Amino acid sequence: MSKREVFWLVENDEIKKSLWRLGLSAAIANGKAQAPSFREEQQVAILRLSDHVGDAFVEHAARMAHSSGYEGPLVAVPIDSTEELTKDALRAAWRQRTTVLPDPEQFVEMMKAGPKPKSLSAAELLSMPIEEIDWLVGGLLPVGGMLLLSAKPKAGKSVLARTLGLCVARGVPFLGRDVRQGTVLWLCLDEDKGTFVPAMRALGLVGTDAVRFYLREDEELSPVAWLEQEMEVVKPACVVIDTLQDLVNVENLNDYAQVKRATSVLKRMRDKHGCAQVCIHHNNKGDPKKKDTGRMDAALGSVAITSAASAFLSISVTDDDLRCAWSRGRSVEPFQGLVLSMNEQTGWVTGGGSQYEAEVRIAEPKVIQALGNGAWATTAEIVEAVECRRQVALGALRELVKAGTVAVSKDGRAKTYCLPHAQDSASGTAWNQSDTGNGGNLGTEDDLLAYSEEIII
């Protein structure tokens, strides 16, 4: 077409994404969209489909380009609306391009009327349609968005990312969320080949999976140069970067300006190709006394890192070694402590249940152990004896009473608890063992051990 890069102005989102998939820069110029910004070296072209009504769209697109400061030549490129948008079709249409010039009389009228305000009126704002988000991973990662996957070292970031990448390549659900199938580019910058390749084999990677890999030790190009070249050829739906710092190589992650410049390179790639990015990053060490709840401000470095992301996914690790997923972001359907489970043989990660529910299950044998001496105990005594959060201990106690595993008696206003085999004491009468549904045998040491093992499993 031309040695200059062409920036296309189009009528709707469907055409824009079609051009994105071809690796071309494009923006909507339909009267509701915000005016794009153009670089000096770009040639702006208006794609005029055969079913456009007159030249209204071309005229409006030309106005938008000029209003945004573009001073170069404008061309209109006609193309049949029934024809598939391919590079060959665009090359053929380019030969029919025409220069866009304002009508002389209309130009005089425009000059007489003076400049029109560029701002939107209240009525125009309220009449703007709300575009639905196009999700690559439902409620988590939008098409063309960036997901920052961040956690402390050894929390399982790369393990979770491997599952996510393969879910996109196959179009299968990820942690219960629907996934659109697409090609994945994987930049393995942190793990060595001897660790990464066996992990992908165990995960079940097969030769037909739509994933392509960059292994630093096998490439002469820098990761950024390789990524820019490969995206032009492969047209990926998603790029996984492990890790973000290894790619952008910022000297000081706390320097907002440095980080902003580095992440703008990734944004330019997303805007140009319409691909999503999953960037693996580290959390700071934080205060060990504070509960780890996957906060966005826990990400290592400047806030420019989290502000560049469309969504934030973090993994917290509890004192009981539970891995839980937390997510936040614009229009994101958040994970709020979703418990993550990993298959030890394959490394495949699944999610199910909340952190609170899992902690209650873990606390139940601790409550039974606290009541193991057969004496009646108050709520306060049980909570003090069980080393966990108060609400978790109370939840475990409540579930055990509901199941008939723990007896409860009320002496005045205070409740006391014991195992079903406990005899009458000063604080209350013994539990009616026939009501436990197990013949009164739960109080034996063997039964207690078996119950504890069942809970742990």
C-alpha positions as CSV (number, residue, x, y, z in Angstrom):
1,M,0.0,0.0,0.0
2,S,2.4,2.6,1.3
3,K,5.6,2.9,3.2
4,R,3.8,4.9,5.8
5,E,1.8,3.0,8.5
6,V,-1.9,3.3,7.8
7,F,-4.4,4.1,10.6
8,W,-7.9,3.1,9.7
9,L,-11.1,5.0,10.8
10,V,-14.0,2.6,10.7
11,E,-17.8,2.7,11.4
12,N,-18.2,0.0,14.1
13,D,-16.5,-2.3,16.6
14,E,-16.8,-5.4,14.4
15,I,-14.8,-3.9,11.6
16,K,-12.2,-2.5,14.0
17,K,-11.6,-5.9,15.5
18,S,-11.4,-7.5,12.1
19,L,-8.6,-5.1,11.2
20,W,-7.0,-5.7,14.6
21,R,-6.9,-9.4,13.8
22,L,-5.0,-8.5,10.6
23,G,-2.4,-6.7,12.7
24,L,-3.6,-3.2,11.6
25,S,-4.3,-0.1,13.7
26,A,-7.9,1.0,13.7
27,A,-10.4,3.1,15.7
28,I,-14.1,3.7,15.5
29,A,-15.4,7.1,14.1
30,N,-19.2,6.7,14.6
31,G,-20.1,9.9,16.3
32,K,-20.0,8.4,19.8
33,A,-16.4,7.3,20.0
34,Q,-13.6,9.4,21.5
35,A,-11.3,10.9,18.9
36,P,-8.1,8.8,18.6
37,S,-4.6,10.2,18.7
38,F,-2.3,9.8,15.6
39,R,1.4,9.7,15.2
40,E,3.1,12.0,12.8
41,E,4.3,9.1,10.6
42,Q,0.9,7.6,10.1
43,Q,-1.4,7.9,7.1
44,V,-5.1,8.1,8.1
45,A,-7.5,6.2,5.9
46,I,-11.3,6.1,6.1
47,L,-12.8,2.7,5.3
48,R,-16.0,3.4,3.3
49,L,-18.2,0.4,3.0
50,S,-20.5,0.1,0.0
51,D,-23.6,0.2,2.2
52,H,-22.7,3.6,3.8
53,V,-25.4,6.2,3.2
54,G,-23.8,8.8,0.9
55,D,-20.6,10.4,2.2
56,A,-21.9,11.2,5.7
57,F,-19.6,8.7,7.4
58,V,-16.5,9.8,5.5
59,E,-17.3,13.5,6.2
60,H,-17.7,12.8,9.9
61,A,-14.5,10.7,10.1
62,A,-12.6,13.5,8.4
63,R,-13.9,16.0,10.9
64,M,-12.9,13.7,13.7
65,A,-9.4,13.3,12.3
66,H,-8.9,17.0,11.9
67,S,-10.4,17.8,15.3
68,S,-7.9,15.5,17.0
69,G,-5.0,17.4,15.5
70,Y,-4.2,15.3,12.4
71,E,-2.8,17.6,9.6
72,G,-1.8,15.0,7.0
73,P,-3.6,13.9,3.9
74,L,-6.9,12.0,4.3
75,V,-8.0,9.3,2.0
76,A,-11.2,7.3,1.6
77,V,-10.9,3.6,0.7
78,P,-14.0,2.0,-0.8
79,I,-14.7,-1.7,-0.2
80,D,-17.6,-4.0,-0.8
81,S,-19.5,-4.6,2.5
82,T,-20.2,-8.2,1.5
83,E,-16.5,-8.9,1.0
84,E,-14.4,-10.5,3.7
85,L,-11.9,-8.1,5.1
86,T,-8.4,-9.5,4.2
87,K,-5.1,-7.8,3.5
88,D,-5.5,-8.7,-0.2
89,A,-9.0,-7.1,-0.3
90,L,-7.6,-4.0,1.4
91,R,-4.7,-3.8,-1.1
92,A,-7.1,-4.0,-4.0
93,A,-9.3,-1.3,-2.4
94,W,-6.3,0.9,-1.7
95,R,-5.8,1.4,-5.5
96,Q,-9.3,2.9,-5.6
97,R,-8.7,5.4,-2.8
98,T,-9.7,9.1,-3.2
99,T,-8.4,12.1,-1.4
100,V,-11.0,13.6,1.1
101,L,-11.5,17.3,0.6
102,P,-14.3,19.4,2.1
103,D,-17.0,20.7,-0.3
104,P,-16.1,24.4,-1.1
105,E,-19.5,25.8,-0.1
106,Q,-19.7,23.7,3.0
107,F,-16.2,24.9,3.9
108,V,-17.3,28.6,3.6
109,E,-20.3,27.9,5.8
110,M,-18.1,26.1,8.4
111,M,-15.8,29.2,8.5
112,K,-18.8,31.6,9.0
113,A,-20.2,29.5,11.7
114,G,-17.0,29.4,13.6
115,P,-15.6,26.5,15.6
116,K,-18.0,24.1,17.2
117,P,-17.5,22.9,20.8
118,K,-15.7,19.6,21.0
119,S,-17.3,18.7,24.4
120,L,-20.4,16.6,24.7
121,S,-23.7,18.0,25.9
122,A,-25.6,16.3,28.8
123,A,-28.1,14.9,26.2
124,E,-25.3,13.5,24.0
125,L,-23.6,11.9,27.0
126,L,-26.9,10.3,28.2
127,S,-27.7,9.0,24.7
128,M,-24.4,7.2,24.3
129,P,-24.8,3.5,24.1
130,I,-22.9,1.4,26.6
131,E,-20.8,-1.2,24.8
132,E,-20.8,-4.7,26.2
133,I,-17.3,-5.9,27.3
134,D,-15.9,-8.6,25.0
135,W,-14.3,-11.1,27.4
136,L,-11.5,-13.5,26.6
137,V,-12.0,-15.0,30.1
138,G,-15.5,-14.3,31.4
139,G,-15.6,-11.6,34.0
140,L,-11.8,-11.6,34.4
141,L,-9.8,-10.8,31.3
142,P,-11.3,-8.7,28.5
143,V,-10.2,-9.0,24.8
144,G,-7.3,-6.5,24.4
145,G,-6.9,-6.1,28.2
146,M,-4.1,-6.8,30.6
147,L,-4.3,-9.1,33.6
148,L,-1.7,-8.6,36.3
149,L,-1.2,-12.0,38.1
150,S,0.6,-11.1,41.3
151,A,1.6,-12.9,44.4
152,K,4.4,-13.6,46.8
153,P,7.3,-15.9,45.7
154,K,6.4,-19.6,45.6
155,A,2.7,-18.9,45.9
156,G,2.0,-20.6,42.6
157,K,1.8,-17.8,40.1
158,S,3.4,-19.6,37.2
159,V,1.5,-22.8,38.0
160,L,-1.9,-20.9,37.8
161,A,-0.8,-19.1,34.6
162,R,0.1,-22.4,32.9
163,T,-3.5,-23.6,33.5
164,L,-4.9,-20.3,32.3
165,G,-2.8,-20.3,29.1
166,L,-3.8,-23.8,28.2
167,C,-7.5,-23.1,28.9
168,V,-7.3,-20.2,26.4
169,A,-5.5,-22.4,23.9
170,R,-8.2,-25.0,24.2
171,G,-11.2,-22.8,24.9
172,V,-12.1,-24.6,28.1
173,P,-13.3,-23.0,31.3
174,F,-10.8,-21.4,33.7
175,L,-11.8,-21.5,37.4
176,G,-15.4,-21.8,36.4
177,R,-15.3,-18.9,33.9
178,D,-16.1,-19.3,30.2
179,V,-13.1,-18.9,27.9
180,R,-12.8,-17.9,24.2
181,Q,-10.4,-20.1,22.3
182,G,-7.4,-18.4,20.8
183,T,-3.7,-18.8,20.1
184,V,-1.4,-18.1,23.1
185,L,2.2,-16.8,23.0
186,W,4.2,-17.7,26.1
187,L,7.3,-15.8,27.1
188,C,9.2,-18.0,29.5
189,L,11.7,-15.6,31.0
190,D,11.9,-16.7,34.6
191,E,11.9,-20.5,34.6
192,D,14.7,-22.5,33.0
193,K,14.0,-25.0,30.2
194,G,14.7,-28.0,32.5
195,T,11.8,-27.0,34.8
196,F,9.4,-25.5,32.4
197,V,9.3,-28.2,29.7
198,P,8.5,-31.1,32.1
199,A,5.9,-29.0,33.8
200,M,4.1,-28.4,30.5
201,R,4.3,-32.1,29.7
202,A,2.8,-33.0,33.0
203,L,0.0,-30.5,32.4
204,G,-1.0,-32.4,29.4
205,L,0.3,-30.2,26.6
206,V,0.0,-31.8,23.2
207,G,1.4,-31.0,19.8
208,T,-1.9,-29.6,18.5
209,D,-2.4,-27.1,21.3
210,A,-2.5,-23.5,20.0
211,V,0.4,-22.3,22.1
212,R,3.8,-21.0,21.0
213,F,6.8,-20.4,23.3
214,Y,9.8,-18.1,23.7
215,L,12.6,-19.7,25.7
216,R,15.2,-17.1,26.4
217,E,18.2,-19.4,26.1
218,D,17.1,-20.5,22.6
219,E,16.6,-17.0,21.1
220,E,19.0,-14.4,19.9
221,L,16.4,-11.6,19.8
222,S,15.5,-9.7,23.0
223,P,12.1,-10.7,24.4
224,V,10.5,-7.4,23.4
225,A,11.8,-7.6,19.8
226,W,10.8,-11.2,19.5
227,L,7.3,-10.5,20.8
228,E,6.7,-7.6,18.4
229,Q,7.8,-9.7,15.4
230,E,5.9,-12.8,16.5
231,M,2.7,-11.0,17.1
232,E,2.7,-9.7,13.5
233,V,2.9,-13.3,12.3
234,V,0.9,-15.3,14.8
235,K,-1.9,-12.9,15.7
236,P,-2.3,-14.2,19.2
237,A,-5.5,-13.9,21.4
238,C,-3.4,-13.8,24.5
239,V,0.3,-13.3,25.5
240,V,1.6,-14.7,28.8
241,I,4.6,-12.9,30.2
242,D,6.6,-14.6,33.0
243,T,7.7,-12.3,34.4
244,L,6.8,-8.7,33.7
245,Q,10.0,-7.3,35.2
246,D,12.1,-9.8,33.1
247,L,10.4,-8.3,29.9
248,V,10.5,-4.6,30.6
249,N,13.7,-4.7,32.6
250,V,13.0,-1.5,34.6
251,E,16.0,-0.4,36.7
252,N,13.8,1.0,39.5
253,L,10.3,-0.5,39.8
254,N,9.3,2.3,42.2
255,D,10.0,5.0,39.7
256,Y,6.5,5.9,38.2
257,A,7.9,7.5,35.0
258,Q,10.2,4.5,34.2
259,V,7.4,2.0,34.8
260,K,4.9,4.1,32.8
261,R,7.2,4.2,29.8
262,A,7.8,0.5,30.0
263,T,4.2,-0.5,30.3
264,S,3.2,1.9,27.5
265,V,5.1,-0.5,25.1
266,L,2.8,-3.3,26.1
267,K,-0.3,-1.1,25.7
268,R,0.8,-0.1,22.2
269,M,1.0,-3.8,21.3
270,R,-2.5,-4.5,22.8
271,D,-4.0,-1.5,20.9
272,K,-2.4,-2.5,17.7
273,H,-3.2,-6.2,17.7
274,G,-6.3,-6.4,20.0
275,C,-4.6,-9.2,22.1
276,A,-4.9,-9.7,25.8
277,Q,-1.8,-9.9,28.1
278,V,-1.3,-11.9,31.3
279,C,1.7,-10.4,33.1
280,I,3.1,-12.4,36.0
281,H,4.5,-10.1,38.8
282,H,5.7,-10.3,42.4
283,N,4.0,-8.9,45.5
284,N,6.1,-7.1,48.1
285,K,6.9,-8.9,51.3
286,G,4.4,-6.8,53.3
287,D,3.7,-7.0,57.1
288,P,3.8,-10.7,58.1
289,K,1.3,-9.9,60.9
290,K,-1.4,-8.7,58.4
291,K,-3.7,-11.1,56.8
292,D,-2.9,-11.7,53.1
293,T,-6.1,-10.9,51.2
294,G,-4.7,-10.3,47.7
295,R,-4.7,-6.5,47.9
296,M,-3.9,-4.5,44.7
297,D,-1.5,-2.3,46.6
298,A,0.5,-5.4,47.6
299,A,2.1,-5.6,44.0
300,L,5.8,-4.8,44.0
301,G,6.8,-1.4,42.7
302,S,5.0,1.7,41.5
303,V,1.2,2.1,41.2
304,A,1.8,2.6,37.5
305,I,2.0,-1.2,37.3
306,T,-1.5,-1.9,38.7
307,S,-3.0,1.2,36.9
308,A,-1.8,-0.2,33.6
309,A,-3.8,-3.4,34.1
310,S,-7.5,-4.0,33.3
311,A,-7.7,-6.6,36.0
312,F,-5.7,-7.8,39.0
313,L,-5.6,-11.5,40.1
314,S,-3.7,-12.3,43.2
315,I,-3.0,-15.5,45.2
316,S,-2.9,-15.4,49.0
317,V,-1.4,-18.1,51.2
318,T,-2.9,-18.7,54.7
319,D,-1.1,-20.0,57.7
320,D,-2.7,-23.4,56.9
321,D,-1.1,-23.3,53.4
322,L,-4.4,-22.6,51.6
323,R,-4.0,-20.9,48.2
324,C,-6.9,-18.5,47.5
325,A,-7.6,-16.4,44.4
326,W,-8.7,-12.7,44.7
327,S,-9.5,-10.5,41.7
328,R,-10.4,-6.9,41.2
329,G,-10.7,-4.5,38.3
330,R,-13.0,-2.5,36.1
331,S,-16.2,-4.5,35.4
332,V,-14.5,-7.6,36.8
333,E,-16.7,-10.2,38.5
334,P,-14.3,-10.7,41.5
335,F,-13.0,-13.8,43.1
336,Q,-13.3,-13.3,46.8
337,G,-11.0,-15.9,48.3
338,L,-11.7,-18.8,45.9
339,V,-9.8,-21.8,47.2
340,L,-7.3,-23.2,44.6
341,S,-6.5,-26.9,44.4
342,M,-3.6,-28.3,42.3
343,N,-3.4,-31.8,41.0
344,E,-0.1,-33.1,42.3
345,Q,0.5,-35.3,39.2
346,T,-0.4,-32.8,36.5
347,G,-0.1,-29.4,38.1
348,W,-3.6,-28.4,36.7
349,V,-5.3,-25.9,39.0
350,T,-9.0,-25.8,39.8
351,G,-11.1,-23.7,42.1
352,G,-13.9,-24.4,44.5
353,G,-15.3,-23.1,47.8
354,S,-14.4,-20.0,49.8
355,Q,-11.5,-19.4,52.0
356,Y,-13.8,-19.2,55.0
357,E,-15.4,-22.6,54.3
358,A,-12.0,-24.3,53.9
359,E,-10.7,-22.7,57.1
360,V,-13.8,-23.9,59.0
361,R,-13.1,-27.5,57.8
362,I,-9.5,-27.3,58.9
363,A,-10.5,-25.9,62.3
364,E,-13.1,-28.6,63.1
365,P,-10.5,-31.2,64.2
366,K,-8.8,-28.5,66.3
367,V,-12.1,-27.9,68.1
368,I,-12.5,-31.6,68.7
369,Q,-9.0,-31.8,70.1
370,A,-9.7,-28.9,72.4
371,L,-12.6,-30.8,73.9
372,G,-10.6,-34.1,74.0
373,N,-10.4,-34.2,77.8
374,G,-14.1,-34.7,78.2
375,A,-14.8,-31.6,80.2
376,W,-17.4,-29.0,79.3
377,A,-16.0,-25.8,77.9
378,T,-17.4,-22.4,77.2
379,T,-17.3,-20.7,73.8
380,A,-14.5,-18.3,75.0
381,E,-12.4,-21.3,76.2
382,I,-12.8,-23.1,72.9
383,V,-11.9,-20.0,70.8
384,E,-8.8,-19.4,73.0
385,A,-7.7,-23.1,72.6
386,V,-8.1,-23.2,68.8
387,E,-5.4,-21.2,67.0
388,C,-7.3,-19.5,64.2
389,R,-9.5,-16.5,63.6
390,R,-12.4,-16.1,66.1
391,Q,-15.1,-16.3,63.4
392,V,-13.5,-19.4,61.9
393,A,-13.5,-21.2,65.3
394,L,-17.1,-20.2,65.9
395,G,-18.0,-21.5,62.5
396,A,-16.3,-24.8,63.1
397,L,-18.0,-25.2,66.4
398,R,-21.4,-24.4,64.9
399,E,-20.9,-27.0,62.1
400,L,-19.8,-29.7,64.7
401,V,-22.9,-29.0,66.8
402,K,-25.1,-29.2,63.7
403,A,-23.6,-32.5,62.8
404,G,-24.0,-33.9,66.3
405,T,-20.3,-34.3,66.8
406,V,-20.2,-31.8,69.7
407,A,-22.8,-31.6,72.5
408,V,-24.2,-28.3,73.7
409,S,-25.8,-27.5,77.1
410,K,-27.1,-24.2,78.4
411,D,-26.6,-23.3,82.0
412,G,-28.3,-20.0,82.6
413,R,-27.2,-17.6,79.9
414,A,-24.0,-19.3,78.9
415,K,-23.6,-22.3,76.5
416,T,-21.0,-25.0,77.2
417,Y,-19.8,-27.7,74.9
418,C,-18.3,-31.2,75.1
419,L,-17.8,-34.4,73.1
420,P,-20.9,-36.7,73.2
421,H,-19.2,-39.2,75.6
422,A,-18.9,-36.6,78.4
423,Q,-20.8,-37.4,81.6
424,D,-22.9,-35.1,83.8
425,S,-20.9,-32.2,85.2
426,A,-21.6,-29.1,87.2
427,S,-22.1,-27.0,84.1
428,G,-24.8,-29.2,82.5
429,T,-26.2,-32.6,81.8
430,A,-24.7,-35.1,79.4
431,W,-25.6,-35.2,75.7
432,N,-28.2,-37.7,74.8
433,Q,-25.9,-40.1,72.9
434,S,-28.8,-41.7,71.0
435,D,-29.4,-38.4,69.3
436,T,-26.0,-38.4,67.6
437,G,-27.1,-41.0,65.1
438,N,-23.9,-43.0,65.6
439,G,-24.8,-45.2,68.7
440,G,-22.8,-43.0,71.0
441,N,-19.3,-44.2,69.7
442,L,-18.0,-40.8,68.5
443,G,-16.2,-40.1,71.7
444,T,-13.7,-43.0,71.4
445,E,-10.1,-42.1,70.6
446,D,-10.2,-44.2,67.3
447,D,-13.4,-42.5,66.2
448,L,-11.9,-39.1,67.0
449,L,-8.8,-39.8,65.0
450,A,-10.8,-41.1,62.0
451,Y,-13.0,-38.0,62.1
452,S,-9.9,-35.8,62.1
453,E,-8.4,-37.6,59.2
454,E,-11.6,-37.3,57.2
455,I,-11.7,-33.6,57.8
456,I,-8.1,-33.1,56.7
457,I,-8.6,-35.1,53.5
